[in-house]
Amino acid sequence: MVDPVLNGPYNIPSRYFEIGPNGPTGVILSGRRPSQSYIPIPPPKKGKAKNSQPPLQDDLLTLTHEKVAENDLINALR
């Protein structure tokens, strides 16, 4: 089993676990994980009009009803 703590509490993070569409994959990547926000999107309501917009085809969005957005300012400051 892999130790879930990869970095010390007082040092700049140098490794992180890769996050896939279904959560952590167990793959360790070097560097610092990019800052991301998970924006909840409400599921479609039943009984909508037939001419409504088709759902987005993003795997993570369809599974969790969340949109992932990069935090560009935070990543630039790091």
Phi and psi restraints in degrees (value plus and minus 20) as a CYANA .aco file:
   2 VAL   PHI    -104.9   -64.9
   2 VAL   PSI     116.7   156.7
   3 ASP   PHI     -86.4   -46.4
   3 ASP   PSI     104.3   144.3
   4 PRO   PHI     -90.9   -50.9
   4 PRO   PSI     -35.4     4.6
   5 VAL   PHI    -115.6   -75.6
   5 VAL   PSI      91.1   131.1
   6 LEU   PHI    -117.7   -77.7
   6 LEU   PSI     -45.7    -5.7
   7 ASN   PHI    -147.0  -107.0
   7 ASN   PSI     134.0   174.0
   8 GLY   PHI     -97.5   -57.5
   8 GLY   PSI     141.4   181.4
   9 PRO   PHI     -93.5   -53.5
   9 PRO   PSI     -36.5     3.5
  10 TYR   PHI    -133.3   -93.3
  10 TYR   PSI     -19.6    20.4
  11 ASN   PHI    -130.1   -90.1
  11 ASN   PSI     138.9   178.9
  12 ILE   PHI     -86.9   -46.9
  12 ILE   PSI     113.7   153.7
  13 PRO   PHI     -79.0   -39.0
  13 PRO   PSI     115.4   155.4
  14 SER   PHI    -138.8   -98.8
  14 SER   PSI     -30.6     9.4
  15 ARG   PHI    -163.4  -123.4
  15 ARG   PSI     136.0   176.0
  16 TYR   PHI    -175.2  -135.2
  16 TYR   PSI     140.5   180.5
  17 PHE   PHI    -104.5   -64.5
  17 PHE   PSI     116.3   156.3
  18 GLU   PHI     -87.9   -47.9
  18 GLU   PSI     119.2   159.2
  19 ILE   PHI    -126.3   -86.3
  19 ILE   PSI      98.8   138.8
  20 GLY   PHI    -120.5   -80.5
  20 GLY   PSI    -192.2  -152.2
  21 PRO   PHI     -84.7   -44.7
  21 PRO   PSI     -42.4    -2.4
  22 ASN   PHI    -130.5   -90.5
  22 ASN   PSI      -3.4    36.6
  23 GLY   PHI      92.2   132.2
  23 GLY   PSI    -184.2  -144.2
  24 PRO   PHI     -80.3   -40.3
  24 PRO   PSI     117.9   157.9
  25 THR   PHI    -115.1   -75.1
  25 THR   PSI     -34.6     5.4
  26 GLY   PHI      72.4   112.4
  26 GLY   PSI     -25.9    14.1
  27 VAL   PHI    -104.5   -64.5
  27 VAL   PSI     109.5   149.5
  28 ILE   PHI    -115.8   -75.8
  28 ILE   PSI     105.1   145.1
  29 LEU   PHI    -130.4   -90.4
  29 LEU   PSI     130.2   170.2
  30 SER   PHI    -107.7   -67.7
  30 SER   PSI     137.3   177.3
  31 GLY   PHI      80.5   120.5
  31 GLY   PSI    -182.7  -142.7
  32 ARG   PHI    -132.1   -92.1
  32 ARG   PSI     115.7   155.7
  33 ARG   PHI     -84.4   -44.4
  33 ARG   PSI     113.9   153.9
  34 PRO   PHI     -85.1   -45.1
  34 PRO   PSI     125.4   165.4
  35 SER   PHI     -95.9   -55.9
  35 SER   PSI     110.0   150.0
  36 GLN   PHI    -157.2  -117.2
  36 GLN   PSI     130.8   170.8
  37 SER   PHI    -132.3   -92.3
  37 SER   PSI     121.1   161.1
  38 TYR   PHI    -125.9   -85.9
  38 TYR   PSI      88.8   128.8
  39 ILE   PHI    -117.3   -77.3
  39 ILE   PSI      96.7   136.7
  40 PRO   PHI     -88.6   -48.6
  40 PRO   PSI     120.4   160.4
  41 ILE   PHI    -142.3  -102.3
  41 ILE   PSI     104.9   144.9
  42 PRO   PHI     -83.9   -43.9
  42 PRO   PSI     121.8   161.8
  43 PRO   PHI     -85.3   -45.3
  43 PRO   PSI     134.3   174.3
  44 PRO   PHI     -83.3   -43.3
  44 PRO   PSI     123.4   163.4
  45 LYS   PHI     -98.9   -58.9
  45 LYS   PSI     129.0   169.0
  46 LYS   PHI     -94.0   -54.0
  46 LYS   PSI     129.0   169.0
  47 GLY   PHI      61.2   101.2
  47 GLY   PSI       2.4    42.4
  48 LYS   PHI     -91.4   -51.4
  48 LYS   PSI     145.2   185.2
  49 ALA   PHI     -83.3   -43.3
  49 ALA   PSI     132.8   172.8
  50 LYS   PHI     -89.2   -49.2
  50 LYS   PSI     -44.0    -4.0
  51 ASN   PHI    -114.2   -74.2
  51 ASN   PSI       1.5    41.5
  52 SER   PHI     -94.4   -54.4
  52 SER   PSI     144.8   184.8
  53 GLN   PHI     -86.6   -46.6
  53 GLN   PSI     117.1   157.1
  54 PRO   PHI     -88.4   -48.4
  54 PRO   PSI     133.6   173.6
  55 PRO   PHI     -87.2   -47.2
  55 PRO   PSI     133.1   173.1
  56 LEU   PHI     -88.0   -48.0
  56 LEU   PSI     128.9   168.9
  57 GLN   PHI    -116.0   -76.0
  57 GLN   PSI      -4.1    35.9
  58 ASP   PHI     -92.3   -52.3
  58 ASP   PSI     106.1   146.1
  59 ASP   PHI     -78.6   -38.6
  59 ASP   PSI     -66.7   -26.7
  60 LEU   PHI     -84.7   -44.7
  60 LEU   PSI     -58.4   -18.4
  61 LEU   PHI     -85.1   -45.1
  61 LEU   PSI     -62.0   -22.0
  62 THR   PHI     -93.0   -53.0
  62 THR   PSI     -48.7    -8.7
  63 LEU   PHI    -100.6   -60.6
  63 LEU   PSI     -63.0   -23.0
  64 THR   PHI    -133.1   -93.1
  64 THR   PSI     -25.7    14.3
  65 HIS   PHI      35.8    75.8
  65 HIS   PSI      22.4    62.4
  66 GLU   PHI    -150.0  -110.0
  66 GLU   PSI     128.4   168.4
  67 LYS   PHI    -130.5   -90.5
  67 LYS   PSI     114.7   154.7
  68 VAL   PHI    -117.2   -77.2
  68 VAL   PSI     106.9   146.9
  69 ALA   PHI    -146.5  -106.5
  69 ALA   PSI     112.4   152.4
  70 GLU   PHI     -92.1   -52.1
  70 GLU   PSI     120.9   160.9
  71 ASN   PHI    -115.1   -75.1
  71 ASN   PSI      67.0   107.0
  72 ASP   PHI     -80.5   -40.5
  72 ASP   PSI     -60.2   -20.2
  73 LEU   PHI     -84.6   -44.6
  73 LEU   PSI     -64.8   -24.8
  74 ILE   PHI     -85.0   -45.0
  74 ILE   PSI     -63.3   -23.3
  75 ASN   PHI     -83.6   -43.6
  75 ASN   PSI     -55.6   -15.6
  76 ALA   PHI     -89.7   -49.7
  76 ALA   PSI     -55.8   -15.8
  77 LEU   PHI     -90.8   -50.8
  77 LEU   PSI     -50.2   -10.2
